């Protein structure tokens, strides 16, 4: 089965943000803990004033929130802009050996054994080689019969959304 598509920047960024949660790179628990840290920081600053402990806690809070902000808001745009070929047409050939990937200037072949899992959302399929390495296939590039066929191929070769609980 051959699938051809071209990413749009907005679509890729939106799907990458969703993938951060699907792959458990970001979790809601971490975001809640960062929010609690911010509340504690403000309370500590109000209660103790601008002492070195409260200022240090605020700096730590700003660093944690900044890291999450960068990962969710800035990094997807940077990846899309800095990676050559994202704006070019892509052709994926799903065969018995794996997935052959072609775009202008790049040709790669990935055997099924290299993929960890696949994840399906309303908008795309994600073929994951690791938490941070994946290929996104937008569903808009598939007609319903192709979507069903691709789902069957992926079910035959890969487990669905089987990311390990811990981060490796």
Buried (B, 14 or more C-beta within 10 A) or exposed (E): EEBEBEBBEEBBBBBBBBBBEBBBBBEEEBBEEBEEBBEEBBEBBEEEEEEEEBBEBBEEBEEBBEEBEEBBEEBBEEEBEEEEEBBEEBEBBBEEEBBBBBBEEEEEEBEBEEBBBBBBEEEBBBBBEEBEEBBBBBBEBBEEEBBEBBBEBBEEBBEEEEBEEEEE
